[in-house]
């Protein structure tokens, strides 16, 4: 015995609900940009944390001050 599916979508009404929520191409491109911006923000935060862990003498050796860390990261954006 075989079943005949008269609905053209494989999943029927459920498929229509699921696939209606797919992200259009333009939103996917914007999403990629948001993901990249988030990754860059996380990297800047990691760099700032690492630099703040250094002693004042180490910072002076590389030409930075504690106040200059945030300024340097803003300029790098």
GUDRENBA-608190 format. One line per 3 residues: their letters; for each residue x, y, z of C-alpha. Coordinates in nm, 4 decimals. Layout:
! residues N
A = X/Y/Z ~ ...
! end
This chain:
! residues 77
XXX = 0.0000/0.0000/0.0000 ~ 0.1336/0.3423/-0.0870 ~ 0.0354/0.6858/0.0333
XXX = -0.0113/0.9736/-0.2042 ~ 0.0774/1.3183/-0.0780 ~ -0.1328/1.5846/-0.2474
XXX = 0.0531/1.8703/-0.0834 ~ 0.3497/1.9970/-0.2875 ~ 0.5631/2.0687/0.0153
XXX = 0.7220/1.7720/0.1818 ~ 0.6249/1.8711/0.5334 ~ 0.2810/2.0127/0.4555
XXX = 0.1521/2.2887/0.6825 ~ 0.4346/2.2339/0.9278 ~ 0.6852/2.2903/0.6473
XXX = 0.5112/2.6145/0.5534 ~ 0.5493/2.7367/0.9120 ~ 0.9117/2.6311/0.9417
XXX = 1.0303/2.7608/0.6068 ~ 0.8405/3.0886/0.6375 ~ 1.0789/3.1828/0.9189
XXX = 1.3946/3.1438/0.7137 ~ 1.6226/3.4446/0.7020 ~ 1.6196/3.6323/0.3708
XXX = 1.9532/3.6920/0.2020 ~ 1.9701/4.0600/0.2988 ~ 1.9118/3.9795/0.6668
XXX = 2.1719/3.7027/0.6494 ~ 2.4292/3.9504/0.5164 ~ 2.3447/4.1967/0.7922
XXX = 2.3636/3.9154/1.0457 ~ 2.7111/3.8289/0.9218 ~ 2.8139/4.1907/0.9725
XXX = 2.6729/4.1883/1.3260 ~ 2.8584/3.8676/1.4032 ~ 3.1830/4.0165/1.2733
XXX = 3.1293/4.3326/1.4774 ~ 3.0629/4.1230/1.7875 ~ 3.3801/3.9209/1.7291
XXX = 3.5833/4.2400/1.6856 ~ 3.4353/4.3800/2.0081 ~ 3.5292/4.0605/2.1948
XXX = 3.8830/4.0767/2.0571 ~ 3.9175/4.4406/2.1675 ~ 3.7937/4.3474/2.5148
XXX = 4.0464/4.0618/2.5333 ~ 4.3298/4.2931/2.4257 ~ 4.2229/4.5538/2.6815
XXX = 4.2120/4.2928/2.9588 ~ 4.5569/4.1639/2.8630 ~ 4.7045/4.5150/2.8551
XXX = 4.5463/4.6067/3.1900 ~ 4.7158/4.3004/3.3430 ~ 5.0592/4.4391/3.2515
XXX = 5.2562/4.6437/3.4993 ~ 5.3053/5.0162/3.4500 ~ 5.6695/4.9512/3.3631
XXX = 5.5766/4.7015/3.0869 ~ 5.3214/4.9455/2.9489 ~ 5.5838/5.2221/2.9460
XXX = 5.8188/4.9907/2.7535 ~ 5.5642/4.9625/2.4727 ~ 5.4778/5.3314/2.4888
XXX = 5.1366/5.3115/2.6598 ~ 4.9792/5.4339/2.9795 ~ 4.6744/5.2889/3.1501
XXX = 4.4633/5.5768/3.0165 ~ 4.6114/5.5290/2.6723 ~ 4.4858/5.1702/2.6456
XXX = 4.1245/5.2722/2.5935 ~ 4.2220/5.5553/2.3595 ~ 4.4341/5.3168/2.1516
XXX = 4.1474/5.0674/2.1240 ~ 3.9013/5.3391/2.0209 ~ 4.1411/5.4542/1.7513
XX = 4.1870/5.0955/1.6302 ~ 3.8121/5.0639/1.5694
! end
